[in-house]
Amino acid sequence: MPGTINVEEPAPGVALLTLSNPDKRNALDRTLCESLRFALERLDAHCVVLTGEGRAFCAGYDIEELLGEGYDDGEESHHPFPAALAAIESYPYPVVAALNGATIGGGLELAIACDLRIAADTVQLGMPPAKLGVVYAVAGLNRFLSTIGGARTRELFLTGRRIDAVTAERWGLVNSVVEAEALPAAALELAGEIAGNAPLSLRGNKAGIRALVEAGGALDPVVADVLSAERRRAFESEDLIITIRSQILNPLIPALRRHDRGLRSPVGICRFLGDRLSGNHRCWRRPSRLTQAIARVDNPADALLESTRPQFSSGICKCHNSLATLSGSQRPELFRRK
């Protein structure tokens, strides 16, 4: 019976894709690969979790199917596996591999095509081409080189040994390791955290990282212009305003009030911000205008945003770290009056 993909939505903005070919330890037959590509092309979730059914994540290519087809020079382009990998890498939002069991051969390449990998502590990972008499595809070798470097790629492919999850984490093959029973919850928690981030930032950063890795750090000018346009679009978007309000300004106001009794009023808070930040950060140029605006509303964060909005596009990079520090109280000396 051919493999398939089960699609679920366990949380808002999160999709869960499960490789389902349990009789063959979720081996990658043609139908499974085509189903994975088809599912990804139709999703709009802000984070996707990819896992396996049963006790394996994925045992790699369906060897019986490959032997039945034989080999020809065009096989790599004709098999749907490369298209499935491309669908993962080109999916606009992050894809997280939740490795619940054996992750072998093509299954391991499938995992490293994902943006992040979280593994159960019982997982075994390996690349068996040396033991099978197979020369692995160049595109696949390059993915491993980009992920774990030349030394570890040689060790993985030339010995054919399997490694445990802890070793895989040390090598950089996986990002984190959790107890097996905790894996589903940990993967969904991570996905929920990612999906809650600004969508334009997720898209732009994933695209930028991928382009830089593929180019070896030297971007084609056309690609660089596209990424620059994405960055500009993000700075001019509502995503940025919403994020600044929720993660920086709203926590900042009560922190300031707690720290100094003289800063309990919106006007006092605004004057403090202007005094402390206007000299170094251009987005706080006019504390007097901020003071006037903030005195007329109930929500100081909204007033700060409205008064400084024209400067956010150019100035937020410079002031972000200072504001984040102020809201967290890691450097309380910033709260002291001069």
C-alpha positions in Angstrom: 0.0 0.0 0.0 1.5 3.4 -1.0 2.4 6.0 1.6 0.5 9.2 2.2 0.5 12.4 4.2 -1.9 13.1 7.0 -2.6 16.9 7.5 -3.8 18.4 10.7 -4.1 21.9 12.2 -3.4 21.4 15.9 -3.2 25.1 16.7 -3.9 28.4 14.9 -1.2 29.1 12.2 0.4 25.6 12.7 0.1 22.7 10.4 1.1 19.1 11.3 2.1 16.8 8.5 2.6 13.1 9.3 4.5 10.8 7.0 2.4 7.7 6.8 3.8 4.5 5.4 4.0 2.4 8.6 4.5 -1.0 6.9 7.8 0.3 5.5 8.8 2.6 8.4 7.6 5.6 6.4 9.9 4.9 3.5 9.8 7.5 0.7 7.9 5.9 -2.2 6.7 8.0 -5.1 3.2 8.5 -3.8 4.5 9.7 -0.4 6.9 12.2 -2.0 4.2 13.5 -4.3 1.7 13.8 -1.5 4.2 15.8 0.6 4.8 18.3 -2.2 1.1 18.6 -2.9 0.3 19.3 0.8 3.0 21.9 1.2 1.9 23.8 -2.0 -1.6 24.2 -0.6 -0.8 25.2 3.0 -0.7 28.8 4.3 0.3 27.9 8.0 3.0 30.2 9.5 4.8 27.1 10.8 4.7 23.5 9.7 5.7 20.4 11.8 6.8 17.3 9.9 6.9 14.0 11.7 6.4 10.3 11.1 3.7 7.8 12.0 4.6 5.0 14.4 8.1 4.3 15.6 10.1 5.8 12.7 10.4 9.2 11.3 11.5 8.0 7.9 13.7 5.0 6.7 14.7 6.7 3.5 14.0 5.7 -0.1 11.7 2.8 -0.7 14.5 0.5 -2.0 12.1 -2.1 -3.4 10.5 0.6 -5.6 13.9 1.9 -6.7 15.2 -1.6 -7.6 12.1 -2.2 -9.6 12.7 0.9 -11.7 16.4 0.5 -12.3 18.8 3.4 -12.8 19.2 5.8 -15.7 20.9 9.2 -16.1 17.7 11.1 -15.6 16.5 9.2 -12.5 17.3 12.0 -10.0 15.2 14.5 -11.9 12.4 12.1 -12.6 11.9 10.8 -9.0 9.6 13.1 -6.9 11.9 13.2 -3.9 13.9 16.2 -5.1 10.6 18.1 -5.7 9.4 17.2 -2.2 12.7 18.6 -0.7 12.4 21.7 -2.9 8.8 22.2 -1.6 10.1 22.2 2.0 12.9 24.6 1.3 10.7 27.0 -0.8 7.8 26.9 1.7 7.6 30.6 2.7 7.4 29.9 6.4 9.5 27.7 8.8 9.2 23.9 8.7 10.2 22.0 11.8 11.1 18.3 11.6 10.0 16.4 14.7 12.1 13.2 14.6 10.1 10.6 16.5 12.1 7.5 15.5 14.7 6.2 13.1 15.9 8.8 10.6 17.9 7.1 7.9 19.2 7.9 4.4 16.8 10.0 2.4 14.8 10.4 5.6 17.7 12.3 7.2 18.1 14.5 4.1 14.4 15.2 4.4 14.9 16.3 7.9 17.9 18.6 7.1 15.8 20.2 4.3 13.6 21.5 7.2 14.5 24.8 8.9 14.7 23.3 12.4 15.0 19.8 13.8 13.9 18.5 17.3 14.6 14.9 18.1 13.4 12.3 20.6 16.3 11.1 22.8 15.7 7.5 21.5 16.3 8.4 17.8 19.0 6.8 15.7 20.2 8.7 12.6 22.4 7.5 9.7 23.4 7.6 6.1 23.9 4.0 4.7 25.1 4.5 1.1 28.6 3.1 1.9 27.0 -0.1 3.2 24.6 -0.3 0.3 27.1 0.3 -2.5 25.4 3.6 -3.5 26.9 6.9 -4.5 24.7 9.6 -3.0 23.2 12.5 -5.1 25.4 15.6 -5.3 22.5 17.9 -4.2 22.0 15.7 -1.1 25.7 15.8 -0.3 25.7 19.6 -0.5 22.8 19.8 2.0 24.9 17.9 4.5 28.0 20.0 3.8 26.0 23.2 4.4 24.6 21.8 7.6 27.4 20.0 9.4 30.5 20.8 7.3 33.0 18.6 5.5 34.5 16.6 8.4 31.2 15.4 9.8 29.7 14.8 6.3 32.7 12.5 5.5 32.3 10.7 8.8 28.6 10.2 8.3 28.9 9.0 4.6 32.2 7.1 4.6 31.6 5.0 7.8 27.9 4.4 7.3 27.5 4.3 11.1 24.4 5.4 12.9 24.6 8.0 15.6 22.3 8.8 18.5 20.3 12.0 19.1 22.8 13.5 21.5 25.7 13.1 19.0 23.5 14.5 16.3 22.8 17.6 18.4 26.5 18.0 19.1 27.2 17.8 15.3 24.5 20.3 14.5 22.2 17.7 12.7 19.5 18.5 15.2 18.8 21.7 17.2 17.5 20.1 20.4 16.8 16.7 22.0 13.9 15.9 24.3 12.5 12.8 26.0 10.5 10.7 23.5 7.2 11.1 25.3 7.6 14.9 25.3 8.4 15.3 21.6 4.9 16.0 20.2 4.2 18.7 22.8 7.7 20.2 22.5 7.4 20.3 18.7 4.0 22.0 18.8 5.1 24.4 21.4 8.1 25.4 19.3 5.8 25.7 16.2 3.3 27.9 18.1 6.1 30.2 19.2 7.3 30.6 15.6 3.8 31.0 14.2 3.2 33.8 16.7 6.0 35.9 15.2 5.7 38.5 12.5 4.8 36.8 9.2 6.8 39.1 7.0 9.9 38.7 9.2 9.5 34.9 9.1 9.3 34.9 5.3 12.1 37.4 4.7 14.5 35.8 7.1 13.9 32.3 5.8 14.4 33.5 2.2 17.5 35.4 3.1 19.1 32.6 5.0 18.4 30.1 2.3 19.8 32.4 -0.4 23.0 33.1 1.5 23.6 29.4 2.2 23.0 28.5 -1.4 25.3 31.3 -2.6 28.0 30.7 -0.1 27.6 34.2 1.2 28.0 36.0 -2.2 24.6 36.9 -3.4 23.6 37.6 -7.0 22.8 41.3 -7.3 19.3 40.5 -8.5 18.6 38.2 -5.4 20.1 40.8 -3.1 17.8 43.5 -4.5 14.8 41.2 -4.0 15.8 40.5 -0.4 16.4 44.2 0.2 12.9 45.0 -1.0 11.5 42.4 1.4 13.4 44.0 4.2 12.0 47.5 3.3 8.5 46.1 3.0 8.8 44.6 6.5 9.9 47.9 8.0 7.0 49.8 6.5 4.4 47.2 7.5 1.8 46.9 10.2 3.7 43.8 11.4 6.4 46.0 12.8 4.0 48.4 14.5 2.1 45.5 16.1 5.3 43.9 17.3 6.8 47.1 18.8 3.6 47.8 20.6 3.1 44.3 22.1 6.7 43.2 22.8 8.5 46.4 23.6 6.3 49.5 24.4 3.6 47.9 26.4 6.0 46.1 28.8 8.1 49.3 28.9 5.5 51.5 30.4 4.8 49.6 33.7 8.6 48.9 34.0 9.3 52.6 34.1 6.4 53.3 36.5 7.7 50.7 38.9 11.2 52.0 38.8 10.6 55.6 39.6 7.7 57.2 41.4 8.2 60.4 39.4 7.4 58.5 36.2 3.9 57.4 36.9 2.2 59.8 34.5 2.2 59.4 30.7 3.8 62.9 30.4 6.6 62.0 32.8 7.3 58.7 31.0 7.4 60.5 27.7 9.9 63.1 28.9 12.1 60.4 30.4 12.1 58.5 27.1 12.9 61.7 25.2 15.7 62.6 27.6 17.3 59.2 27.6 17.0 58.2 23.9 16.7 61.3 21.7 20.5 61.9 21.8 21.4 58.5 20.4 18.3 57.3 18.5 16.8 59.3 15.8 13.3 57.9 16.2 12.9 59.8 19.5 13.8 63.3 18.1 11.1 65.4 19.5 10.2 64.6 23.1 8.0 67.8 23.3 5.7 66.4 20.6 5.6 63.0 22.2 4.7 64.7 25.5 1.8 66.5 24.0 0.5 63.4 22.2 0.9 61.1 25.1 -1.0 63.4 27.5 -4.2 63.1 25.4 -4.6 59.3 25.4 -5.1 56.5 27.8 -2.6 54.1 26.2 1.0 55.5 26.3 2.3 52.8 23.9 -0.2 53.8 21.2 0.7 57.5 21.6 4.4 56.7 21.3 3.8 54.7 18.2 1.6 57.3 16.6 4.0 60.2 17.3 7.1 58.4 16.1 5.6 56.3 13.3 7.3 58.3 10.5 10.7 57.6 12.0 10.3 53.9 12.8 11.3 52.7 9.3 14.7 54.3 9.6 15.3 54.4 13.3 13.9 51.2 14.8 17.1 49.2 14.1 19.0 51.7 16.2 16.6 52.0 19.2 15.3 48.4 19.4 18.1 47.1 21.6 17.8 50.0 24.0 14.1 49.6 24.3 14.3 45.9 24.8 16.8 46.4 27.6 14.7 49.1 29.2 11.7 46.8 29.2 13.6 43.9 30.8 15.5 45.8 33.5 18.8 44.0 32.8 20.5 47.4 33.0 18.7 49.3 35.8 21.2 52.2 35.6 19.3 53.4 32.5 16.4 54.2 34.7 18.3 56.5 37.0 17.8 60.2 36.7 20.8 62.2 35.5 
